[in-house]
């Protein structure tokens, strides 16, 4: 487990630092917090790197999959693929882990695939994503239920050019 945490930390740090040196500077570096509505409903906080090419996201809330229902915590590393020139709309994909505290303790790797839209005039981001989880500890189960919509307020908003 320690090896996985060290590897995740190295990948996240390398990605954040290498993107900051890119030639094309896109607005980024914000921290956004808000609500997530879907298979895992709760609170979300997302930290974008300086060039908006990757992000770290944390989600706490309630998991509504009947087989593994309970309070859940998820941590994700996400790569952002800008779909327009100013970085407002991005595809996102990534990985992380989820812990669920229900009738039993469940733990497993989680993936994410979706779109992230950062509004130009107001400090708000919206995302639509699918976050499947493969539970390995507590039971063996693939949970594909977790599609969601997130709405976040950017706490340290930077204006687009």
C-alpha positions as CSV (number, residue, x, y, z in Angstrom):
1,X,0.0,0.0,0.0
2,X,2.9,2.4,0.8
3,X,4.3,1.8,-2.7
4,X,1.0,2.7,-4.3
5,X,0.8,6.0,-2.2
6,X,4.4,6.9,-3.1
7,X,3.9,6.1,-6.8
8,X,0.7,8.2,-6.8
9,X,2.5,11.1,-5.1
10,X,5.3,11.0,-7.6
11,X,3.0,11.0,-10.6
12,X,0.9,13.8,-9.3
13,X,3.9,16.0,-8.4
14,X,5.6,15.3,-11.7
15,X,2.5,16.2,-13.7
16,X,1.8,19.4,-11.8
17,X,5.4,20.7,-12.1
18,X,5.9,19.7,-15.8
19,X,2.7,21.3,-16.9
20,X,3.6,24.5,-15.1
21,X,6.6,24.9,-17.5
22,X,4.5,24.5,-20.7
23,X,4.9,27.2,-23.3
24,X,1.1,27.9,-23.7
25,X,-0.1,29.4,-20.4
26,X,-3.8,28.7,-19.8
27,X,-5.7,30.1,-16.8
28,X,-5.6,27.5,-14.0
29,X,-4.3,26.9,-10.5
30,X,-7.7,27.5,-8.9
31,X,-9.3,25.6,-6.1
32,X,-13.1,24.9,-6.5
33,X,-15.5,23.5,-4.0
34,X,-19.1,22.5,-4.3
35,X,-21.7,19.7,-4.5
36,X,-21.8,16.4,-6.5
37,X,-25.2,14.9,-7.4
38,X,-25.4,11.3,-8.6
39,X,-24.3,7.8,-7.6
40,X,-22.0,9.3,-4.9
41,X,-23.8,12.5,-3.7
42,X,-22.0,14.9,-1.4
43,X,-19.2,17.5,-1.4
44,X,-16.4,17.9,-3.8
45,X,-13.2,19.9,-3.8
46,X,-10.9,20.2,-6.8
47,X,-7.4,21.7,-7.1
48,X,-6.4,22.5,-10.7
49,X,-2.7,22.8,-11.6
50,X,-1.3,26.1,-13.0
51,X,-1.8,25.2,-16.6
52,X,-5.2,23.4,-16.2
53,X,-3.7,20.1,-17.5
54,X,-4.4,18.1,-14.4
55,X,-6.2,18.3,-11.1
56,X,-6.6,16.6,-7.7
57,X,-10.2,16.0,-6.5
58,X,-11.6,14.8,-3.2
59,X,-15.3,13.7,-2.8
60,X,-17.1,12.9,0.4
61,X,-20.7,11.8,0.5
62,X,-23.2,9.0,0.4
63,X,-22.8,6.1,-2.0
64,X,-26.2,5.0,-3.3
65,X,-25.1,1.6,-4.8
66,X,-27.5,-0.8,-2.9
67,X,-24.8,-3.5,-2.5
68,X,-22.2,-1.2,-1.0
69,X,-24.3,1.7,0.4
70,X,-22.7,4.0,3.0
71,X,-20.6,7.1,3.7
72,X,-17.8,7.3,1.1
73,X,-14.5,9.2,0.6
74,X,-12.8,9.3,-2.8
75,X,-9.5,10.8,-3.9
76,X,-8.6,11.2,-7.6
77,X,-5.8,12.4,-9.8
78,X,-7.2,13.7,-13.1
79,X,-5.6,14.6,-16.4
80,X,-7.4,17.4,-18.2
81,X,-7.4,17.5,-22.0
82,X,-8.5,21.0,-23.2
83,X,-11.1,20.8,-25.9
84,X,-11.0,24.5,-26.8
85,X,-8.2,27.1,-27.0
86,X,-8.8,29.0,-23.7
87,X,-9.1,25.8,-21.5
88,X,-12.7,26.4,-20.4
89,X,-13.9,23.0,-21.6
90,X,-11.8,19.9,-20.9
91,X,-12.2,16.2,-21.1
92,X,-11.1,14.5,-17.9
93,X,-9.9,11.1,-17.1
94,X,-8.0,9.7,-14.1
95,X,-7.8,7.3,-11.2
96,X,-7.8,7.1,-7.5
97,X,-9.4,5.2,-4.6
98,X,-12.6,5.0,-2.7
99,X,-13.3,4.0,0.9
100,X,-16.9,3.2,1.9
101,X,-18.1,3.0,5.5
102,X,-21.4,1.1,5.5
103,X,-22.5,-2.1,7.1
104,X,-18.9,-3.2,6.4
105,X,-15.7,-1.4,5.3
106,X,-15.2,-1.4,1.5
107,X,-12.1,-0.2,-0.4
108,X,-11.1,-0.2,-4.0
109,X,-9.6,1.6,-7.0
110,X,-11.7,4.2,-8.8
111,X,-11.5,5.7,-12.3
112,X,-13.1,8.8,-13.7
113,X,-14.1,9.8,-17.2
114,X,-16.0,13.0,-18.1
115,X,-16.1,16.7,-19.0
116,X,-15.2,19.7,-17.0
117,X,-16.5,23.2,-18.0
118,X,-15.1,26.3,-16.4
119,X,-17.4,29.4,-17.0
120,X,-15.7,32.5,-18.3
121,X,-17.5,35.3,-16.6
122,X,-18.4,33.8,-13.2
123,X,-16.3,31.8,-10.8
124,X,-18.1,28.4,-11.4
125,X,-17.1,25.0,-12.8
126,X,-19.5,22.3,-13.8
127,X,-18.7,18.7,-14.6
128,X,-20.4,15.6,-15.8
129,X,-18.6,12.4,-15.2
130,X,-18.7,8.6,-14.7
131,X,-16.7,7.3,-11.7
132,X,-16.7,3.4,-11.6
133,X,-15.2,1.7,-8.6
134,X,-13.9,-1.9,-8.3
135,X,-14.3,-2.9,-4.6
136,X,-11.6,-5.3,-3.6
137,X,-11.6,-5.1,0.2
138,X,-14.9,-6.0,2.0
139,X,-16.3,-7.8,-1.0
140,X,-15.4,-8.3,-4.6
141,X,-17.7,-6.1,-6.7
142,X,-17.6,-3.7,-9.7
143,X,-19.8,-0.7,-9.0
144,X,-20.6,1.1,-12.3
145,X,-23.5,3.1,-10.9
146,X,-21.6,6.3,-10.1
147,X,-22.4,8.9,-12.8
148,X,-22.8,12.4,-11.5
149,X,-23.1,16.2,-12.1
150,X,-20.9,18.5,-10.0
151,X,-21.3,22.2,-9.5
152,X,-18.3,24.1,-7.8
153,X,-17.5,27.6,-6.8
154,X,-13.9,28.7,-7.6
155,X,-12.5,30.1,-4.4
156,X,-9.5,31.9,-6.0
157,X,-10.9,32.8,-9.4
158,X,-8.6,34.0,-12.1
159,X,-10.0,35.8,-15.1
160,X,-9.7,34.5,-18.6
161,X,-7.9,36.7,-21.2
